[in-house]
């Protein structure tokens, strides 16, 4: 029972992080992008102590293994920072999508509810977190809140980075804003926007995601929904 409860949120953490590494962005809702084999399977129960061994198997496992390994290392670093304190957690989660903060909370909740320590090893990287720190880490993530809002602003398009899924604009006050290209926008639409609006004043439609931490500090991220001619 414990295995089934803990594998699911950890798998979700890995899937979302792999999508971020491979495609530059992930949906905040719905399934992550397909095309990467990031499935991890229970392949062993280590003898001598309770634990789970997860492995990547199946088609393209070798090809996708590097991205999965990188994702797991990033997740380990995030978990370690979350257990250390408010400031390390806030700093490490600066570029973490909202979905993975939810997955992290769900994962830590399972461990904390079992009053267990948390030990994770991947290659030469490993962490071991005492029970008390696991509980603190869960409470820290659980105390964060998130709000999203759709807005439209007048500004100037500065460009796109298709490989990393990023955009950059400048608003009417000269403030630079960057963020992720929305998952619903395909490459043809982005190229069309670039041709029509690059370095021109336009109406830019965004979704803002505001994460508020336990300390009151806020993190705002942006997702591009579309671009149209100015009103």
N, C-alpha and C positions, 0 to 999 in steps of 0.2 A: 504493500500500500504506500509506504513512504517513498519507494523508488518511483512509482508512477506519479506521485505528487510532485516530486522534486525534478524529475527529468523534463517534464513539459515546460515549466518556465525557463529552465536553463537552455533548452532547445530553442525557445523563442528568443532568448537573449542572443544566441549565436546566429540564428537566421537573420535577425534584424541588423546585427553588426556586420555580417557578411554582405548584406545588400548595400549597406552604407559604404563599405570598402569597395565593392565591385561597381556600383552604379552611382555613388555619390549622394544618393538620397533614398528615403523610404517613405512609403505612405504612412500617415498617422493612423489611418483606419484601414481595415480590410487586409487581404493577404499581401505578403511582400512579393517583390518581383521574382518571377521564375527564371530559370536558366542556370542557377548555381546549385550544385549538390552540397547542401550544408546539413543534411540529416546525420544525426549521431545515434548510434544504436548501442544498447546495453550488451556488452560482450563478455563481461566477467564480474564476479563478486569476489574481491580480493580476500584471500584466506588470512585469518588471524585478527582482523578488525573489520567492522562494518564499513562498506564503501561500495562505490559503483565505478566500473570502468566503461567509458563510452568511447566508441571508435567510429570513424567514418568509413563506410564501405559502399560498394555499388559502382555504377557507371560514372566515369569522370572523377572518381574519388581522388586519384593522384593529381589530376589537373587542378581541381578546386581546393586541394589540401592546403596550399599556401595561404589562400584567403581565409580559410577556416582557422588555421593555426594562428594567423594574425588577429582574427576576431576574438579568439579565446584569450590570447594574451592581453588584448585591450580590455576584455571583460574582467579578467583577473585583476588588472590594475585599477579598474573602476570599483570593484568590490573591496579591494584593499584600501583605497582612498576613502570609501564610504565608511569603513570601520574605524578609520583613524580619527576623524573629527569633521566638524562642519566645514571648515575652510578647505581641507583637501577634497572633500566630497563636492563642494561647489566648483572648485577649480577643475577637477577631473570631468565633471558632468557638463562643462561649458559647451561641448560639441556633441553631446549625447541627445539623440532625438527623444521626444516625449514618450514614444512607444516603449523605448528601452528602459526608461525610468520606471514605467509601469511593470515591465517584465522583471526588472531588478527587485522591485518591491515584492512582487509575487514570489520570487525565488527565495528572498530572505525571510519572508513570512513563514514559508514551509520549514526552513531550518530553525527559525526562532521558536516556532510552535512545538518543535520536537525537543527543545532545550539541548541542542546539539552544538558541538564545535563545527567549524567549517574548514575543510582542508581541500584544496584544489591543486593539482599538479598537471602541467602540460609541458612536455619537453624538459628543459632545464629551468623552467619558471614554476614556482609554487608558493602558496601562502597557507598559513594556518591561523585561524581566527578563533579565540576563545568564545565560549557560550555568551558571556556577558557582552562582549563586543558585537557579536552577531545580533543580539537583541537591540543594542544601541543603533546599529547600522539600519536595521529594519525600521525602527522608530524615526530615524533621521529621514529616510526616503519617504516613509508614510506621511511625514509632516509637510512634504512639499505639495503645493497645489498648482494646477495648470488651467489656463483659460485660453481660448482661441477666439479670434475676431476677424471677420472679413472687412477689408478696407480698400478704398481706391484713392490714390494720390496722383497729383500731377508732378511729373518729373522728367528726367532725361535718361534714356537707356544708354549705358556705357558698354554693355557687352555680355556675352555668355561664355562659359567654359563647359562645353558639351561633355567632355570626358569625365569631369568631376561633378556635373550637374549643378553648376553654380551660375548665378546672375549677379549683376551689379548695376545699380541705378544711382542717380543723384536727385534729391528732391528740390523743391523750389527755393529752399533756404541754403542749398549747397551742401547738405549733409549726405554723405555716401551711405547707401544701404546695400547690403549683400545678403544672399541667402540661397536656398535650394530651389531649383526649378520644380514645379509641381509635377507629380507623377502622371497626371492626366494629359500633360502636354507632350506631344511626340516631337521627334527631331525635325520633321518637315515644318511643323508650326513654329518651332524656335528659329529655324533658318529664315522663315518668312518674316517673323518679328524683327530679326536682325537686319534684313534687307530694307524693311519699311521704316523702322523706328530708330536705328542706331544713331546716337548723337543727336536725336531729335526730341522735342518736347512731346510727351504722350500721356495717356491716362494708364496708370499701372495698377493692376488689381492684385492684391496680396492677401494672404492669411497670416496674421501674427499669432505666435504662440508665446504666451507669457508664463514662465515657471517661477513661482515664489517659494523660496526656501524657508526653512524654520527660522533662520536668523532675520528674515525680512528682505534679504537680498533677492533681486529679480534678474531673470535671464529672459531676453526677448529674441526670438528667432523668426525668420520670415520665409514664406513659401510663395513663389510666383504662381498666380492662377491664370493670368492673361494680360494682354496689352491691347489698348484701343486708341483711336485718334482722340485728341483732347476735345473737351466739350467747349 
